[in-house]
């Protein structure tokens, strides 16, 4: 099994591509058949399949077969991993900012 950090890396790397981010935006409206999803993009069907495999590998998307169609839908697991990384990043950054602000605050003169 992969470590949580690798899930975070996969999710963030997958979301680094504008086509995949647009796929996520479209799927946020609800599950869609692969063919209908592909119709929104000016790339080949094999390229769409590759992007979907990256999103699936990152745990951001799953595919379900219904009849002769494959439907894609968002999967929370990958987004939770990305959010955990962002939360940790901001917690650390804000802590450092607070420390910097406290240590560089102007001192009042005693009068």
N, CA, C and O atoms as CSV, one atom per row, in Angstrom:
chain,resi,resn,atom,element,x,y,z
A,1,UNK,N,N,0.837,-1.184,0.000
A,1,UNK,CA,C,0.000,0.000,0.000
A,1,UNK,C,C,0.880,1.244,0.000
A,1,UNK,O,O,1.955,1.256,0.599
A,2,UNK,N,N,0.411,2.294,-0.679
A,2,UNK,CA,C,1.177,3.532,-0.779
A,2,UNK,C,C,1.029,4.347,0.491
A,2,UNK,O,O,0.049,4.222,1.226
A,3,UNK,N,N,2.025,5.183,0.729
A,3,UNK,CA,C,1.964,6.070,1.890
A,3,UNK,C,C,1.030,7.235,1.588
A,3,UNK,O,O,0.780,7.537,0.421
A,4,UNK,N,N,0.509,7.898,2.627
A,4,UNK,CA,C,-0.361,9.046,2.393
A,4,UNK,C,C,0.317,10.144,1.579
A,4,UNK,O,O,-0.331,10.810,0.771
A,5,UNK,N,N,1.608,10.332,1.789
A,5,UNK,CA,C,2.313,11.371,1.031
A,5,UNK,C,C,2.256,11.077,-0.458
A,5,UNK,O,O,2.120,12.010,-1.250
A,6,UNK,N,N,2.354,9.825,-0.871
A,6,UNK,CA,C,2.306,9.531,-2.292
A,6,UNK,C,C,0.911,9.789,-2.850
A,6,UNK,O,O,0.785,10.202,-4.003
A,7,UNK,N,N,-0.140,9.556,-2.063
A,7,UNK,CA,C,-1.502,9.893,-2.503
A,7,UNK,C,C,-1.625,11.403,-2.686
A,7,UNK,O,O,-2.253,11.868,-3.637
A,8,UNK,N,N,-1.030,12.157,-1.784
A,8,UNK,CA,C,-1.059,13.617,-1.883
A,8,UNK,C,C,-0.340,14.070,-3.148
A,8,UNK,O,O,-0.849,14.904,-3.896
A,9,UNK,N,N,0.841,13.519,-3.379
A,9,UNK,CA,C,1.610,13.890,-4.569
A,9,UNK,C,C,0.847,13.557,-5.842
A,9,UNK,O,O,0.788,14.374,-6.760
A,10,UNK,N,N,0.263,12.369,-5.905
A,10,UNK,CA,C,-0.484,11.968,-7.091
A,10,UNK,C,C,-1.666,12.899,-7.341
A,10,UNK,O,O,-1.911,13.302,-8.479
A,11,UNK,N,N,-2.392,13.237,-6.294
A,11,UNK,CA,C,-3.559,14.109,-6.446
A,11,UNK,C,C,-3.137,15.503,-6.914
A,11,UNK,O,O,-3.727,16.055,-7.842
A,12,UNK,N,N,-2.121,16.063,-6.273
A,12,UNK,CA,C,-1.677,17.406,-6.649
A,12,UNK,C,C,-1.084,17.421,-8.058
A,12,UNK,O,O,-1.324,18.355,-8.823
A,13,UNK,N,N,-0.314,16.393,-8.400
A,13,UNK,CA,C,0.248,16.314,-9.755
A,13,UNK,C,C,-0.870,16.195,-10.791
A,13,UNK,O,O,-0.815,16.840,-11.838
A,14,UNK,N,N,-1.876,15.381,-10.508
A,14,UNK,CA,C,-2.989,15.213,-11.443
A,14,UNK,C,C,-3.726,16.525,-11.664
A,14,UNK,O,O,-4.133,16.833,-12.784
A,15,UNK,N,N,-3.897,17.294,-10.600
A,15,UNK,CA,C,-4.616,18.561,-10.706
A,15,UNK,C,C,-3.764,19.678,-11.308
A,15,UNK,O,O,-4.256,20.782,-11.540
A,16,UNK,N,N,-2.495,19.390,-11.558
A,16,UNK,CA,C,-1.609,20.379,-12.153
A,16,UNK,C,C,-1.836,20.582,-13.641
A,16,UNK,O,O,-1.269,21.503,-14.228
A,17,UNK,N,N,-2.650,19.745,-14.258
A,17,UNK,CA,C,-2.901,19.837,-15.687
A,17,UNK,C,C,-4.246,20.529,-15.939
A,17,UNK,O,O,-5.250,20.148,-15.338
A,18,UNK,N,N,-4.283,21.538,-16.818
A,18,UNK,CA,C,-5.531,22.274,-17.027
A,18,UNK,C,C,-6.678,21.427,-17.597
A,18,UNK,O,O,-7.837,21.659,-17.254
A,19,UNK,N,N,-6.378,20.470,-18.445
A,19,UNK,CA,C,-7.446,19.606,-18.980
A,19,UNK,C,C,-8.039,18.777,-17.851
A,19,UNK,O,O,-9.259,18.640,-17.756
A,20,UNK,N,N,-7.190,18.224,-16.997
A,20,UNK,CA,C,-7.716,17.418,-15.888
A,20,UNK,C,C,-8.497,18.274,-14.890
A,20,UNK,O,O,-9.501,17.822,-14.339
A,21,UNK,N,N,-8.043,19.502,-14.656
A,21,UNK,CA,C,-8.823,20.392,-13.768
A,21,UNK,C,C,-10.192,20.673,-14.368
A,21,UNK,O,O,-11.189,20.706,-13.647
A,22,UNK,N,N,-10.251,20.877,-15.681
A,22,UNK,CA,C,-11.541,21.121,-16.336
A,22,UNK,C,C,-12.416,19.866,-16.257
A,22,UNK,O,O,-13.628,19.976,-16.077
A,23,UNK,N,N,-11.830,18.695,-16.388
A,23,UNK,CA,C,-12.593,17.453,-16.228
A,23,UNK,C,C,-13.208,17.388,-14.829
A,23,UNK,O,O,-14.371,17.020,-14.666
A,24,UNK,N,N,-12.414,17.748,-13.832
A,24,UNK,CA,C,-12.908,17.740,-12.455
A,24,UNK,C,C,-14.061,18.728,-12.311
A,24,UNK,O,O,-15.062,18.421,-11.664
A,25,UNK,N,N,-13.928,19.916,-12.911
A,25,UNK,CA,C,-15.015,20.906,-12.841
A,25,UNK,C,C,-16.300,20.344,-13.454
A,25,UNK,O,O,-17.385,20.508,-12.895
A,26,UNK,N,N,-16.170,19.690,-14.594
A,26,UNK,CA,C,-17.345,19.115,-15.250
A,26,UNK,C,C,-17.957,17.991,-14.419
A,26,UNK,O,O,-19.179,17.887,-14.308
A,27,UNK,N,N,-17.108,17.156,-13.841
A,27,UNK,CA,C,-17.605,16.030,-13.042
A,27,UNK,C,C,-18.174,16.490,-11.703
A,27,UNK,O,O,-18.926,15.755,-11.062
A,28,UNK,N,N,-17.823,17.690,-11.281
A,28,UNK,CA,C,-18.394,18.223,-10.044
A,28,UNK,C,C,-19.903,18.434,-10.190
A,28,UNK,O,O,-20.623,18.492,-9.193
A,29,UNK,N,N,-20.375,18.548,-11.423
A,29,UNK,CA,C,-21.815,18.703,-11.690
A,29,UNK,C,C,-22.550,17.373,-11.614
A,29,UNK,O,O,-23.777,17.334,-11.525
A,30,UNK,N,N,-21.784,16.277,-11.651
A,30,UNK,CA,C,-22.372,14.948,-11.572
A,30,UNK,C,C,-21.667,13.988,-12.510
A,30,UNK,O,O,-20.902,14.409,-13.378
A,31,UNK,N,N,-21.925,12.685,-12.337
A,31,UNK,CA,C,-21.287,11.675,-13.197
A,31,UNK,C,C,-21.622,11.906,-14.674
A,31,UNK,O,O,-22.710,12.370,-15.017
A,32,UNK,N,N,-20.667,11.574,-15.530
A,32,UNK,CA,C,-20.860,11.732,-16.970
A,32,UNK,C,C,-20.280,10.536,-17.703
A,32,UNK,O,O,-19.275,9.967,-17.276
A,33,UNK,N,N,-20.910,10.154,-18.806
A,33,UNK,CA,C,-20.305,9.116,-19.650
A,33,UNK,C,C,-18.995,9.644,-20.242
A,33,UNK,O,O,-18.862,10.838,-20.511
A,34,UNK,N,N,-18.055,8.763,-20.436
A,34,UNK,CA,C,-16.743,9.162,-20.958
A,34,UNK,C,C,-16.887,9.903,-22.280
A,34,UNK,O,O,-16.220,10.917,-22.490
A,35,UNK,N,N,-17.744,9.419,-23.174
A,35,UNK,CA,C,-17.929,10.065,-24.479
A,35,UNK,C,C,-18.426,11.490,-24.368
A,35,UNK,O,O,-17.963,12.367,-25.097
A,36,UNK,N,N,-19.365,11.734,-23.464
A,36,UNK,CA,C,-19.879,13.096,-23.277
A,36,UNK,C,C,-18.823,13.990,-22.643
A,36,UNK,O,O,-18.711,15.166,-22.988
A,37,UNK,N,N,-18.071,13.449,-21.743
A,37,UNK,CA,C,-16.986,14.208,-21.126
A,37,UNK,C,C,-15.954,14.577,-22.188
A,37,UNK,O,O,-15.482,15.713,-22.229
A,38,UNK,N,N,-15.607,13.627,-23.039
A,38,UNK,CA,C,-14.605,13.847,-24.085
A,38,UNK,C,C,-15.035,14.925,-25.072
A,38,UNK,O,O,-14.190,15.625,-25.629
A,39,UNK,N,N,-16.332,15.064,-25.291
A,39,UNK,CA,C,-16.832,16.043,-26.263
A,39,UNK,C,C,-16.514,17.480,-25.866
A,39,UNK,O,O,-16.595,18.374,-26.708
A,40,UNK,N,N,-16.163,17.721,-24.635
A,40,UNK,CA,C,-15.845,19.072,-24.164
A,40,UNK,C,C,-14.408,19.494,-24.466
A,40,UNK,O,O,-14.043,20.642,-24.215
A,41,UNK,N,N,-13.586,18.587,-25.000
A,41,UNK,CA,C,-12.162,18.865,-25.133
A,41,UNK,C,C,-11.678,18.703,-26.565
A,41,UNK,O,O,-12.150,17.828,-27.289
A,42,UNK,N,N,-10.726,19.554,-26.976
A,42,UNK,CA,C,-10.185,19.478,-28.335
A,42,UNK,C,C,-9.002,18.523,-28.445
A,42,UNK,O,O,-8.043,18.795,-29.167
A,43,UNK,N,N,-9.073,17.397,-27.723
A,43,UNK,CA,C,-8.001,16.404,-27.780
A,43,UNK,C,C,-8.605,15.055,-28.168
A,43,UNK,O,O,-9.820,14.864,-28.106
A,44,UNK,N,N,-7.752,14.137,-28.563
A,44,UNK,CA,C,-8.211,12.828,-29.024
A,44,UNK,C,C,-8.824,12.008,-27.890
A,44,UNK,O,O,-8.580,12.269,-26.712
A,45,UNK,N,N,-9.610,11.028,-28.266
A,45,UNK,CA,C,-10.204,10.128,-27.279
A,45,UNK,C,C,-9.133,9.371,-26.481
A,45,UNK,O,O,-9.283,9.213,-25.269
A,46,UNK,N,N,-8.040,8.891,-27.139
A,46,UNK,CA,C,-6.975,8.262,-26.356
A,46,UNK,C,C,-6.356,9.224,-25.341
A,46,UNK,O,O,-5.986,8.805,-24.244
A,47,UNK,N,N,-6.238,10.507,-25.693
A,47,UNK,CA,C,-5.691,11.485,-24.746
A,47,UNK,C,C,-6.645,11.647,-23.561
A,47,UNK,O,O,-6.195,11.761,-22.421
A,48,UNK,N,N,-7.951,11.660,-23.816
A,48,UNK,CA,C,-8.944,11.753,-22.734
A,48,UNK,C,C,-8.805,10.544,-21.823
A,48,UNK,O,O,-8.830,10.680,-20.600
A,49,UNK,N,N,-8.660,9.367,-22.410
A,49,UNK,CA,C,-8.502,8.149,-21.609
A,49,UNK,C,C,-7.252,8.225,-20.738
A,49,UNK,O,O,-7.264,7.795,-19.585
A,50,UNK,N,N,-6.181,8.771,-21.293
A,50,UNK,CA,C,-4.946,8.905,-20.516
A,50,UNK,C,C,-5.157,9.855,-19.340
A,50,UNK,O,O,-4.739,9.558,-18.221
A,51,UNK,N,N,-5.801,10.992,-19.585
A,51,UNK,CA,C,-6.080,11.937,-18.504
A,51,UNK,C,C,-6.956,11.292,-17.432
A,51,UNK,O,O,-6.728,11.488,-16.238
A,52,UNK,N,N,-7.946,10.531,-17.855
A,52,UNK,CA,C,-8.817,9.856,-16.885
A,52,UNK,C,C,-8.043,8.825,-16.065
A,52,UNK,O,O,-8.288,8.680,-14.867
A,53,UNK,N,N,-7.114,8.108,-16.695
A,53,UNK,CA,C,-6.294,7.141,-15.949
A,53,UNK,C,C,-5.454,7.842,-14.883
A,53,UNK,O,O,-5.289,7.322,-13.779
A,54,UNK,N,N,-4.925,9.019,-15.211
A,54,UNK,CA,C,-4.145,9.788,-14.227
A,54,UNK,C,C,-5.046,10.199,-13.063
A,54,UNK,O,O,-4.661,10.063,-11.902
A,55,UNK,N,N,-6.242,10.702,-13.370
A,55,UNK,CA,C,-7.189,11.094,-12.323
A,55,UNK,C,C,-7.612,9.896,-11.474
A,55,UNK,O,O,-7.753,10.008,-10.257
A,56,UNK,N,N,-7.810,8.758,-12.122
A,56,UNK,CA,C,-8.163,7.537,-11.383
A,56,UNK,C,C,-7.015,7.076,-10.497
A,56,UNK,O,O,-7.227,6.699,-9.344
A,57,UNK,N,N,-5.802,7.105,-11.034
A,57,UNK,CA,C,-4.632,6.687,-10.268
A,57,UNK,C,C,-4.396,7.557,-9.043
A,57,UNK,O,O,-3.815,7.110,-8.055
A,58,UNK,N,N,-4.851,8.803,-9.115
A,58,UNK,CA,C,-4.705,9.734,-7.998
A,58,UNK,C,C,-5.873,9.631,-7.027
A,58,UNK,O,O,-5.895,10.317,-6.005
A,59,UNK,N,N,-6.839,8.782,-7.340
A,59,UNK,CA,C,-7.998,8.625,-6.469
A,59,UNK,C,C,-8.994,9.763,-6.568
A,59,UNK,O,O,-9.822,9.936,-5.674
A,60,UNK,N,N,-8.930,10.547,-7.643
A,60,UNK,CA,C,-9.831,11.685,-7.823
A,60,UNK,C,C,-11.101,11.315,-8.586
A,60,UNK,O,O,-12.137,11.962,-8.429
A,61,UNK,N,N,-11.018,10.283,-9.406
A,61,UNK,CA,C,-12.127,9.877,-10.276
A,61,UNK,C,C,-12.247,8.361,-10.264
A,61,UNK,O,O,-11.247,7.650,-10.170
A,62,UNK,N,N,-13.473,7.876,-10.360
A,62,UNK,CA,C,-13.713,6.442,-10.572
A,62,UNK,C,C,-14.625,6.297,-11.777
A,62,UNK,O,O,-15.349,7.221,-12.149
A,63,UNK,N,N,-14.573,5.115,-12.376
A,63,UNK,CA,C,-15.452,4.806,-13.516
A,63,UNK,C,C,-16.363,3.660,-13.133
A,63,UNK,O,O,-15.945,2.690,-12.501
A,64,UNK,N,N,-17.617,3.793,-13.528
A,64,UNK,CA,C,-18.606,2.750,-13.295
A,64,UNK,C,C,-19.231,2.372,-14.632
A,64,UNK,O,O,-19.632,3.242,-15.406
A,65,UNK,N,N,-19.312,1.076,-14.900
A,65,UNK,CA,C,-19.960,0.612,-16.122
A,65,UNK,C,C,-21.456,0.513,-15.888
A,65,UNK,O,O,-21.912,-0.101,-14.923
A,66,UNK,N,N,-22.211,1.127,-16.786
A,66,UNK,CA,C,-23.678,1.027,-16.775
A,66,UNK,C,C,-24.099,0.697,-18.192
A,66,UNK,O,O,-24.071,1.545,-19.084
A,67,UNK,N,N,-24.489,-0.547,-18.380
A,67,UNK,CA,C,-24.807,-0.989,-19.736
A,67,UNK,C,C,-23.546,-0.974,-20.568
A,67,UNK,O,O,-22.521,-1.532,-20.176
A,68,UNK,N,N,-23.629,-0.328,-21.727
A,68,UNK,CA,C,-22.448,-0.266,-22.599
A,68,UNK,C,C,-21.699,1.065,-22.454
A,68,UNK,O,O,-20.871,1.405,-23.299
A,69,UNK,N,N,-21.986,1.804,-21.404
A,69,UNK,CA,C,-21.326,3.091,-21.179
A,69,UNK,C,C,-20.527,3.065,-19.879
A,69,UNK,O,O,-20.916,2.429,-18.899
A,70,UNK,N,N,-19.411,3.768,-19.901
A,70,UNK,CA,C,-18.608,3.984,-18.694
A,70,UNK,C,C,-18.861,5.395,-18.197
A,70,UNK,O,O,-18.650,6.368,-18.921
A,71,UNK,N,N,-19.311,5.498,-16.965
A,71,UNK,CA,C,-19.558,6.792,-16.342
A,71,UNK,C,C,-18.401,7.128,-15.409
A,71,UNK,O,O,-17.911,6.275,-14.670
A,72,UNK,N,N,-17.978,8.382,-15.458
A,72,UNK,CA,C,-16.945,8.876,-14.547
A,72,UNK,C,C,-17.622,9.703,-13.477
A,72,UNK,O,O,-18.601,10.405,-13.732
A,73,UNK,N,N,-17.083,9.605,-12.277
A,73,UNK,CA,C,-17.575,10.435,-11.176
A,73,UNK,C,C,-16.401,10.769,-10.275
A,73,UNK,O,O,-15.385,10.074,-10.266
A,74,UNK,N,N,-16.559,11.844,-9.520
A,74,UNK,CA,C,-15.509,12.249,-8.592
A,74,UNK,C,C,-15.464,11.295,-7.411
A,74,UNK,O,O,-16.478,10.728,-7.004
A,75,UNK,N,N,-14.269,11.133,-6.876
A,75,UNK,CA,C,-14.029,10.267,-5.716
A,75,UNK,C,C,-13.370,11.118,-4.633
A,75,UNK,O,O,-12.365,11.779,-4.890
A,76,UNK,N,N,-13.923,11.104,-3.447
A,76,UNK,CA,C,-13.455,11.982,-2.370
A,76,UNK,C,C,-12.036,11.670,-1.899
A,76,UNK,O,O,-11.327,12.574,-1.458
A,77,UNK,N,N,-11.612,10.427,-1.983
A,77,UNK,CA,C,-10.316,10.020,-1.407
A,77,UNK,C,C,-9.148,10.884,-1.878
A,77,UNK,O,O,-8.342,11.332,-1.063
A,78,UNK,N,N,-9.055,11.114,-3.158
A,78,UNK,CA,C,-7.944,11.913,-3.689
A,78,UNK,C,C,-8.005,13.361,-3.268
A,78,UNK,O,O,-6.978,13.987,-3.006
A,79,UNK,N,N,-9.217,13.894,-3.202
A,79,UNK,CA,C,-9.365,15.287,-2.780
A,79,UNK,C,C,-9.028,15.445,-1.306
A,79,UNK,O,O,-8.477,16.469,-0.901
A,80,UNK,N,N,-9.352,14.452,-0.511
A,80,UNK,CA,C,-9.001,14.486,0.911
A,80,UNK,C,C,-7.489,14.492,1.088
A,80,UNK,O,O,-6.968,15.191,1.958
A,81,UNK,N,N,-6.782,13.720,0.271
A,81,UNK,CA,C,-5.319,13.687,0.350
A,81,UNK,C,C,-4.727,15.047,-0.021
A,81,UNK,O,O,-3.820,15.536,0.654
A,82,UNK,N,N,-5.239,15.657,-1.094
A,82,UNK,CA,C,-4.736,16.968,-1.508
A,82,UNK,C,C,-5.047,18.016,-0.448
A,82,UNK,O,O,-4.211,18.866,-0.142
A,83,UNK,N,N,-6.244,17.951,0.105
A,83,UNK,CA,C,-6.620,18.923,1.129
A,83,UNK,C,C,-5.747,18.765,2.378
A,83,UNK,O,O,-5.362,19.762,2.990
A,84,UNK,N,N,-5.437,17.541,2.757
A,84,UNK,CA,C,-4.582,17.313,3.927
A,84,UNK,C,C,-3.217,17.964,3.714
A,84,UNK,O,O,-2.669,18.572,4.633
A,85,UNK,N,N,-2.673,17.838,2.514
A,85,UNK,CA,C,-1.383,18.467,2.225
A,85,UNK,C,C,-1.494,19.975,2.324
A,85,UNK,O,O,-0.649,20.618,2.945
A,86,UNK,N,N,-2.530,20.553,1.717
A,86,UNK,CA,C,-2.723,22.003,1.749
A,86,UNK,C,C,-2.938,22.506,3.172
A,86,UNK,O,O,-2.389,23.537,3.560
A,87,UNK,N,N,-3.738,21.780,3.948
A,87,UNK,CA,C,-3.966,22.174,5.344
A,87,UNK,C,C,-2.659,22.190,6.125
A,87,UNK,O,O,-2.383,23.133,6.866
A,88,UNK,N,N,-1.861,21.149,5.957
A,88,UNK,CA,C,-0.579,21.061,6.660
A,88,UNK,C,C,0.351,22.186,6.213
A,88,UNK,O,O,1.013,22.816,7.037
A,89,UNK,N,N,0.396,22.431,4.913
A,89,UNK,CA,C,1.236,23.498,4.369
A,89,UNK,C,C,0.853,24.836,4.982
A,89,UNK,O,O,1.721,25.572,5.453
A,90,UNK,N,N,-0.445,25.163,4.980
A,90,UNK,CA,C,-0.884,26.461,5.499
A,90,UNK,C,C,-0.715,26.564,7.005
A,90,UNK,O,O,-0.399,27.636,7.519
A,91,UNK,N,N,-0.920,25.470,7.714
A,91,UNK,CA,C,-0.690,25.504,9.162
A,91,UNK,C,C,0.757,25.888,9.469
A,91,UNK,O,O,1.018,26.722,10.336
A,92,UNK,N,N,1.694,25.270,8.747
A,92,UNK,CA,C,3.107,25.592,8.946
A,92,UNK,C,C,3.424,27.020,8.523
A,92,UNK,O,O,4.107,27.750,9.241
A,93,UNK,N,N,2.922,27.415,7.351
A,93,UNK,CA,C,3.210,28.758,6.835
A,93,UNK,C,C,2.645,29.834,7.761
A,93,UNK,O,O,3.317,30.826,8.045
A,94,UNK,N,N,1.428,29.641,8.224
A,94,UNK,CA,C,0.823,30.630,9.115
A,94,UNK,C,C,1.534,30.682,10.463
A,94,UNK,O,O,1.658,31.754,11.056
A,95,UNK,N,N,1.999,29.543,10.947
A,95,UNK,CA,C,2.773,29.512,12.189
A,95,UNK,C,C,4.063,30.302,12.052
A,95,UNK,O,O,4.433,31.053,12.955
A,96,UNK,N,N,4.753,30.137,10.922
A,96,UNK,CA,C,5.990,30.892,10.687
A,96,UNK,C,C,5.702,32.384,10.547
A,96,UNK,O,O,6.463,33.218,11.038
A,97,UNK,N,N,4.610,32.714,9.880
A,97,UNK,CA,C,4.234,34.117,9.715
A,97,UNK,C,C,3.939,34.757,11.069
A,97,UNK,O,O,4.357,35.885,11.327
A,98,UNK,N,N,3.225,34.046,11.925
A,98,UNK,CA,C,2.913,34.562,13.268
A,98,UNK,C,C,4.205,34.809,14.044
A,98,UNK,O,O,4.367,35.856,14.671
A,99,UNK,N,N,5.119,33.845,14.000
A,99,UNK,CA,C,6.390,33.986,14.700
A,99,UNK,C,C,7.167,35.190,14.170
A,99,UNK,O,O,7.731,35.955,14.952
A,100,UNK,N,N,7.197,35.359,12.869
A,100,UNK,CA,C,7.884,36.490,12.260
A,100,UNK,C,C,7.241,37.807,12.700
A,100,UNK,O,O,7.936,38.760,13.052
A,101,UNK,N,N,5.921,37.846,12.677
A,101,UNK,CA,C,5.216,39.073,13.070
A,101,UNK,C,C,5.485,39.417,14.530
A,101,UNK,O,O,5.680,40.584,14.869
A,102,UNK,N,N,5.496,38.418,15.383
A,102,UNK,CA,C,5.746,38.655,16.806
A,102,UNK,C,C,7.175,39.138,17.065
A,102,UNK,O,O,7.420,39.936,17.970
A,103,UNK,N,N,8.105,38.644,16.258
A,103,UNK,CA,C,9.511,38.992,16.475
A,103,UNK,C,C,9.949,40.261,15.753
A,103,UNK,O,O,11.058,40.747,15.979
A,104,UNK,N,N,9.106,40.795,14.901
A,104,UNK,CA,C,9.481,42.018,14.171
A,104,UNK,C,C,8.527,43.164,14.475
A,104,UNK,O,O,8.600,44.212,13.833
A,105,UNK,N,N,7.644,42.985,15.431
A,105,UNK,CA,C,6.711,44.058,15.798
A,105,UNK,C,C,7.491,45.237,16.359
A,105,UNK,O,O,8.442,45.051,17.118
A,106,UNK,N,N,7.093,46.450,15.990
A,106,UNK,CA,C,7.792,47.611,16.531
A,106,UNK,C,C,7.607,47.688,18.041
A,106,UNK,O,O,6.529,47.409,18.567
A,107,UNK,N,N,8.663,48.067,18.714
A,107,UNK,CA,C,8.609,48.173,20.173
A,107,UNK,C,C,8.246,49.601,20.546
A,107,UNK,O,O,8.712,50.561,19.932
A,108,UNK,N,N,7.425,49.718,21.541
A,108,UNK,CA,C,7.027,51.051,22.008
A,108,UNK,C,C,8.111,51.624,22.917
A,108,UNK,O,O,8.732,50.918,23.712
A,109,UNK,N,N,8.307,52.899,22.769
A,109,UNK,CA,C,9.259,53.595,23.654
A,109,UNK,C,C,8.559,53.910,24.971
A,109,UNK,O,O,7.400,54.323,25.010
A,110,UNK,N,N,9.286,53.705,26.008
A,110,UNK,CA,C,8.749,54.057,27.332
A,110,UNK,C,C,8.982,55.542,27.567
A,110,UNK,O,O,10.079,56.049,27.335
A,111,UNK,N,N,7.982,56.213,28.013
A,111,UNK,CA,C,8.120,57.641,28.143
A,111,UNK,C,C,7.922,58.188,29.453
A,111,UNK,O,O,8.024,59.400,29.638
